[in-house]
Amino acid sequence: GNYRTQLWDKQSESFLPSTPGLGMHVEVKDPDGKVVLSRQYGSEGRFTFTSHTPGEHQICLHSNSTRMALFAGGKLRVHLDIQVGEHTNNYPEIAAKDKLTELQLRARQLLDQVEQIQKEQNYQRVRRGLQ
């Protein structure tokens, strides 16, 4: 997920980009209520997690800043972009970090796609079993 925040500005009566000092806490729970991610970030950021349980996950973002309530009149806007699946991987970054050849990188991408298809099939099986 990628997010960015905006604080309400009373003078201009509009939302403006947040200051870098604003703290945001991101927590993700799996369908069983188990926390799979709990981390502190800044006013904008990117978070990733790997799901091991099929089903609906809960994503909670909240500010830990008391200054926000004082200076922003308590209004905070959060823009959230969620991406799911193997296409969320940054393959150029992976290739550079792991020193992969073009062929090795393509093989990694294909394996990730197969894994994603398997996860989707397992998820659909679970959904059908719940209905």
C-alpha positions, -999 to +999 in steps of 0.1 A: +000+000+000+010+036-007-004+065+013+000+102+018-017+125+042-031+160+041-039+183+070-068+207+071-056+243+070-081+267+087-067+298+070-071+286+034-100+263+043-085+234+023-063+204+028-026+209+024+003+184+023+013+173+058+045+182+074+071+154+074+069+153+113+035+138+112+036+102+124+013+075+110+009+040+124-001+012+100-015-021+114-027-050+093-046-080+106-054-113+088-088-129+088-080-146+121-073-112+138-035-120+139-014-089+134+008-093+103+022-057+102+024-031+129+048-003+121+054+035+125+058+056+093+059+093+084+033+115+068+036+095+036+050+061+029+047+026+015+040-006+034+041-042+023+030-075+039+027-110+028-006-128+035-005-164+046-042-167+052-068-163+025-097-140+032-105-104+042-076-084+058-081-053+080-058-023+074-058+004+100-040+037+096-040+063+124-019+093+134+000+092+166+005+129+165-013+150+191-001+181+172-024+172+144-054+177+166-041+211+178-030+226+145-053+209+120-085+212+138-085+174+139-091+169+102-067+145+084-072+133+048-055+100+038-050+090+002-045+052+000-035+031-029-036-007-024-019-031-048-023-068-046-004-097-062+030-103-077+029-072-099+036-052-067+072-064-067+099-039-078+118-062-102+145-038-112+153-033-075+153-071-069+176-076-099+200-050-086+200-063-050+203-100-059+226-094-089+203-113-112+208-117-150+179-109-173+170-146-176+171-152-139+149-121-133+123-134-158+123-168-141+117-151-108+088-131-123+072-163-137+076-181-104+059-152-086+031-153-112+026-191-106+026-185-069+000-158-072-023-180-093-020-207-067-030-182-040-059-170-060-071-206-065-068-214-028-087-182-020-115-192-044-117-227-029-120-212+006-147-188-005-167-216-022-163-236+010-177-207+031-208-202+009 
